[in-house]
């Protein structure tokens, strides 16, 4: 089950996310953030093991 999460990012990051959305590779801003967080956590986990 997904839960809401509130984050604050600077305007430049929002602009970059919106550019990614124009390519239609992601459904929405939440999807972009979720995929980035997933990749970050996987990389951190790989470094720990």
Secondary structure, 3 states (H helix, E strand, C coil): CCCCCCCCCCHHHHHHHHHHHHCCCCCCHHHHHHHHHHHHHHHHHHHHC
